[in-house]
């Protein structure tokens, strides 16, 4: 029995599947990454930066997309058959790294510089909503 099967947790049916997917993806350590909080800006709320170490990948070999509330970063390198290696310690690799996004997260942009791919996300300040529910007399 999971915590999400509690009668007080209504509408969280998909959360358990998302957590399972995230835990499986966390076992792959390539490429290494950082997640940092940047200083707040007045119009954006919290800014989060994800930085992945993607040395050796060109802009054309990287793909950043949002798929069903996930930020997905893919890298594809192809072996250059025209090169003849005397020693090969750097292999051509492929990777996929996914981050689950909370509702309302906005992708501000992505930048590749010095072998680091940085993706900035904004988490807007949530509006505090209080709604009065009228109680009918049941008649």
C-alpha positions as CSV (number, residue, x, y, z in Angstrom):
1,X,0.0,0.0,0.0
2,X,1.5,3.3,-1.0
3,X,1.1,6.8,0.5
4,X,-0.9,7.8,-2.6
5,X,-3.7,5.4,-1.8
6,X,-4.7,7.4,1.2
7,X,-8.4,8.6,1.1
8,X,-7.0,12.1,1.8
9,X,-4.9,12.2,-1.5
10,X,-7.5,12.8,-4.2
11,X,-6.5,13.1,-7.8
12,X,-2.9,11.9,-7.5
13,X,-3.3,8.7,-9.5
14,X,-0.5,9.4,-11.9
15,X,2.1,10.5,-9.3
16,X,3.2,7.0,-8.3
17,X,3.9,6.2,-12.0
18,X,5.9,9.4,-12.4
19,X,8.0,8.6,-9.2
20,X,8.7,5.1,-10.5
21,X,9.9,6.5,-13.9
22,X,12.1,9.1,-12.2
23,X,13.7,6.6,-9.8
24,X,14.6,4.4,-12.8
25,X,16.1,7.3,-14.8
26,X,18.1,8.5,-11.8
27,X,20.3,5.3,-11.9
28,X,22.0,6.5,-15.1
29,X,24.8,8.9,-14.2
30,X,25.5,10.2,-17.7
31,X,25.7,13.0,-18.4
32,X,26.4,14.6,-15.1
33,X,24.3,17.6,-14.2
34,X,23.7,20.4,-11.7
35,X,20.5,22.0,-10.7
36,X,20.7,25.4,-9.1
37,X,18.4,28.2,-8.0
38,X,19.1,31.6,-9.4
39,X,18.2,34.9,-7.8
40,X,14.5,35.8,-8.2
41,X,13.5,38.3,-10.8
42,X,10.4,40.5,-10.3
43,X,8.5,39.2,-13.3
44,X,9.5,35.5,-13.3
45,X,9.4,34.2,-9.7
46,X,11.9,31.4,-9.0
47,X,14.5,30.7,-11.7
48,X,15.9,27.2,-11.8
49,X,18.9,26.3,-14.0
50,X,19.8,22.8,-15.1
51,X,23.3,22.4,-16.4
52,X,24.5,19.2,-18.1
53,X,28.1,18.4,-19.0
54,X,27.9,17.6,-22.7
55,X,31.5,18.0,-23.8
56,X,32.0,16.8,-27.4
57,X,28.4,17.4,-28.4
58,X,27.6,20.1,-31.0
59,X,24.4,22.1,-30.9
60,X,23.0,20.0,-33.8
61,X,23.6,16.7,-31.8
62,X,21.5,17.9,-28.9
63,X,17.7,18.1,-28.6
64,X,15.8,19.7,-25.8
65,X,12.0,19.2,-25.7
66,X,9.0,19.1,-23.4
67,X,7.0,15.9,-23.7
68,X,4.0,15.2,-21.5
69,X,5.2,17.4,-18.5
70,X,8.8,16.2,-18.8
71,X,11.8,18.1,-19.9
72,X,13.7,15.7,-22.1
73,X,17.3,16.2,-23.2
74,X,18.8,13.9,-25.9
75,X,22.3,13.7,-27.3
76,X,23.3,11.7,-30.3
77,X,26.8,11.3,-31.6
78,X,27.7,9.3,-34.7
79,X,31.0,7.6,-35.3
80,X,33.1,9.3,-37.9
81,X,34.2,6.3,-40.1
82,X,36.8,8.4,-41.9
83,X,39.0,8.7,-38.8
84,X,41.6,6.1,-37.9
85,X,42.3,5.9,-34.2
86,X,45.5,4.7,-32.7
87,X,43.8,4.8,-29.3
88,X,40.2,5.4,-28.6
89,X,39.3,6.5,-25.1
90,X,36.4,8.8,-26.0
91,X,33.5,6.9,-27.4
92,X,30.7,8.4,-29.4
93,X,27.7,8.2,-27.1
94,X,24.0,8.7,-27.0
95,X,22.0,9.8,-23.9
96,X,18.6,10.8,-22.8
97,X,17.9,12.6,-19.5
98,X,14.4,13.5,-18.4
99,X,13.2,15.8,-15.6
100,X,9.5,15.8,-14.5
101,X,8.1,19.3,-14.5
102,X,5.6,20.6,-12.0
103,X,2.5,22.3,-13.4
104,X,3.1,25.9,-14.4
105,X,6.9,25.6,-15.0
106,X,8.0,27.6,-18.0
107,X,11.1,26.9,-20.1
108,X,12.9,30.2,-20.6
109,X,15.6,28.9,-22.9
110,X,18.7,26.8,-23.5
111,X,22.3,27.7,-24.1
112,X,25.4,25.7,-25.0
113,X,28.8,27.1,-24.0
114,X,32.1,25.5,-23.2
115,X,30.7,22.0,-23.2
116,X,27.9,22.9,-20.8
117,X,24.2,22.9,-21.8
118,X,22.2,25.2,-19.5
119,X,18.4,25.2,-19.5
120,X,16.6,27.9,-17.5
121,X,13.1,27.3,-16.1
122,X,10.8,29.7,-14.3
123,X,8.4,28.7,-11.5
124,X,5.8,31.5,-11.3
125,X,4.6,32.5,-7.9
126,X,1.4,30.6,-7.2
127,X,-1.7,32.7,-6.7
128,X,-3.4,32.1,-3.4
129,X,-6.9,31.2,-4.3
130,X,-9.6,30.9,-1.7
131,X,-13.0,29.9,-3.0
132,X,-16.1,29.8,-0.8
133,X,-18.3,26.7,-1.4
134,X,-22.0,27.3,-0.7
135,X,-23.7,24.6,1.3
136,X,-27.2,23.7,0.0
137,X,-30.0,22.7,2.3
138,X,-30.5,19.4,0.4
139,X,-34.2,20.1,-0.3
